[in-house]
Amino acid sequence: MPAVPVTGTKTRWFRSQTNLPAKGLCDPLIPSAHADRADYVKAFRSRLQQAVYSIEAQSQTGLLCIVVDAADNAEMIACELDEEPSFVRDLLHESFPSRVRLVVLCRTERQELLDPPTSVSRVQLEPFTRGKTSAFLRSYYPTASDGDIDEFHRLTSQNPRVQATALEQGVTLDSVLRELALGPTIVDDTIAQLLQNTVSRLKDRATRVEKTQIQSMATALATLRPFVPIAIVASVAGVDDAAIRSFAADLGRPLLVVADAVQFRDEPTETWFRKNVSRHRGSADPVHRSVETLGTFECLCSVFIAPTDA
């Protein structure tokens, strides 16, 4: 049977329901060209209730958690595509069974983009204390001095994401501190500079053919929506599946590979790739022609089961 195209906000509602049946918690959902957004919302509610019944049969304390990462990005994309209301805003205004928890992640300054109801609990993630920075830095560099810790704490603005990106470079502590000291002071710019350094080092070690493959793989990742199957990235980039896995391993922290799919580890990484890798795309670019032919869309939603009885 030919694939049924599911686009726009309907895609997000459809994709949000694929993990639950995969875990045996509810009936599977088959996309239909005749179904509209309301049909997918109705199906979502029905399968959510089925999943809750399944969890209750296994545990009296189990929870079903729906986690939407980079929700602000999803909202901005929906606005660009004239999709209103967005999938995330729909979710925020849904009523859920008592065993269901919705967790939506976004930047503090972009909360209002999501138009959250007043009933939503807002939790701000705090920066690292010096003690946490010390423990984190010494987990990579056990001999780091107190002075090194103070400098690292200051140069990273106490931001865990910046610290993780800096430490995953696999260079000496002196090099980490030197790169941070020479870079910008804004968190996003610091992450961008660290990513640029990592990609540049990767290209410097590559042959001419490998450099072309690196560019193709990076462009494919920057163009496709996460969480995308490795086979699709490989097909779009014109390389083998193994090349995608090697690229992710060489790049390190910025890319997360789970089973047979790959995605950017966080929103700043995704933003950097989209701005710096795909900004020169054109109609003659074979990667983008492949994407247009493929017509693949992915959403930013994942579902997992919280721990049950201890």
C-alpha positions, 0 to 999 in steps of 0.5 A: 500500500502506498505511503499516506502523506501526513503533513503539518500539525497532523504530523505532530499528532500522528508522531506523538502516538507512535511510541505508545503502541510500540511499547504495547500500551495501546492500539496502533494508529494508521495514518489516513489521507482523509483524517483531519486534525480533529480526528488525530486529536480524538485518536490521541485521547483514546490511545492515551486512556488505553495506555493509562489502563495498561500502566494501572494494570502493571503498577499502582504508582506508574505514570505516563510522561509526555515530554516535548523538547525544544517546544519553543522551536516547534512553535516558531516553525509552526508560525513560519508554516502558518500552522495555528494553533501549533501542536505544542499549544494544543497539548498545553490546553489538553486535559489529561488523565490523572496518571499522565504528566506533560513536560514541556521544555523551552527557553525561559524568555520564550515561554509566552510563545506557547501561551501556557494556561495559568494552571501550568506549573513553571519550573526554571532550571538554575545554573550550576553552583560552584560545587556542581561545576567542580564535580563536573570538571573533575569528572573529566580532569581529576587534577583540576585546581581550584583556580581552574574550577573558578575560571571554568565556572566563570567562563561558562556562565555556570551553564551546564550545557556550555560546560558539557559542550566544552568538556566533550571536545577531548582536548587538554584542560588548558585548551578548554580554558583557552578556547573559552577565554578567547570566545564570546561571553553570551551562552549561545555564542559560546556554544556556537564557537565550540561547535565550530571548533569541533566541526573544523577539527573533524574536517581538518583530519578528513580527506577530500572525499570525506570532507564532501561526505561530512558536508552532505551528512551535516546538511541532511541533519540540518534539514531533516526534522528530529528524531530521524532514522539513520537510514533516511539521513544516509539516503538523503546524504548519499552515504552508507548507514555506517558513515552516519554512525561514524560521523556522530561518534566523531562529532561527539556530544552534539549528536545523540544516536538511539537505536537506529535514529539520530538527533541533535542533543539540544536546541542550541546545537540544532539551531547552529546546524540549521543556521551555519550548515544549511543556510547556503542551500539551493535548488541545485543542492542534491541533499535538498532535492532528496529531502523534497522528494522524500517529504519526510517530517518528524516532530519533537515529541517523545513518550516514556514510562516513569519508574514504577514501584521501587 
